[in-house]
Amino acid sequence: MTIILGLEGTAWNLSAALVSEEKVIYEAESTYKPEYGGIHPREAAQHHASELKNVVSRALRGAEEDGFSLDNIDTIAFSLHTKTIQF
């Protein structure tokens, strides 16, 4: 069984999950909610940067409760928005 640590960051949501081919083992998320108006890109980026460690830690702790550990992770997958990265 392959175990994947997935990381995802959209304009408003940040999440981390451990998944296998068969199921979502554990998922944690943190949603950026502006006080007013729509998405503020700089504030959303700051939110994601400040919450990333917490979200990943919660996902790993939750997976540990189901008997999984860092040693079980085979690969890491992440979302990528190619318009923001220059190669």
C-alpha positions in Angstrom: 0.0 0.0 0.0 1.4 3.4 -1.0 0.9 6.3 1.5 1.0 9.8 0.2 1.2 13.1 2.1 -0.8 15.5 0.0 -0.5 19.3 0.4 -2.9 21.7 -1.2 -3.1 25.5 -1.1 -5.8 27.4 -3.0 -6.7 31.1 -2.7 -8.6 30.5 0.5 -7.9 26.9 1.7 -4.8 25.1 3.0 -4.9 21.4 3.6 -2.8 18.4 4.3 -3.9 14.7 4.1 -2.4 11.3 4.3 -4.0 9.0 1.7 -3.6 5.6 0.3 -5.1 4.0 -2.9 -8.0 2.9 -0.7 -8.9 5.8 1.6 -8.2 9.1 3.1 -6.3 8.3 6.3 -6.5 11.7 7.8 -7.1 15.3 6.6 -6.6 18.6 8.2 -7.3 22.1 6.9 -7.3 25.8 7.6 -9.4 28.2 5.7 -8.5 31.9 5.1 -11.5 34.1 5.9 -11.1 37.8 5.2 -12.9 40.1 7.5 -14.5 41.9 4.5 -14.5 41.7 0.7 -13.0 39.0 -1.3 -9.6 37.2 -1.2 -6.6 39.4 -0.4 -3.7 37.6 -2.0 -1.0 38.8 0.3 -3.1 38.1 3.4 -4.0 34.6 2.1 -0.3 33.9 1.5 0.5 35.0 5.0 -2.3 32.9 6.4 -1.0 29.8 4.6 2.6 30.4 5.6 1.6 30.8 9.3 -0.7 27.8 9.3 1.3 25.3 7.2 3.2 23.7 10.1 0.0 23.4 12.2 -2.0 21.8 9.4 0.6 19.3 8.5 1.2 18.5 12.2 -2.5 17.9 12.8 -2.7 15.6 9.8 0.3 13.6 11.0 -1.0 13.3 14.5 -4.4 12.2 13.3 -2.8 9.5 11.1 -0.7 8.4 14.0 -3.9 7.7 15.9 -4.7 5.2 13.1 -1.3 3.6 13.4 0.6 5.5 10.6 3.9 7.3 11.1 6.3 9.4 9.1 8.1 6.1 8.2 5.0 5.0 6.3 5.0 7.9 3.9 6.1 6.9 0.4 5.9 10.2 -1.4 4.7 13.8 -1.1 2.3 15.4 -3.6 1.4 19.1 -3.7 -0.7 21.5 -5.8 1.2 23.9 -8.0 -0.1 27.0 -9.7 2.3 27.4 -12.6 1.4 31.1 -13.3 3.1 32.1 -10.1 6.3 30.2 -10.7 8.8 31.0 -13.4 11.1 28.3 -14.6 
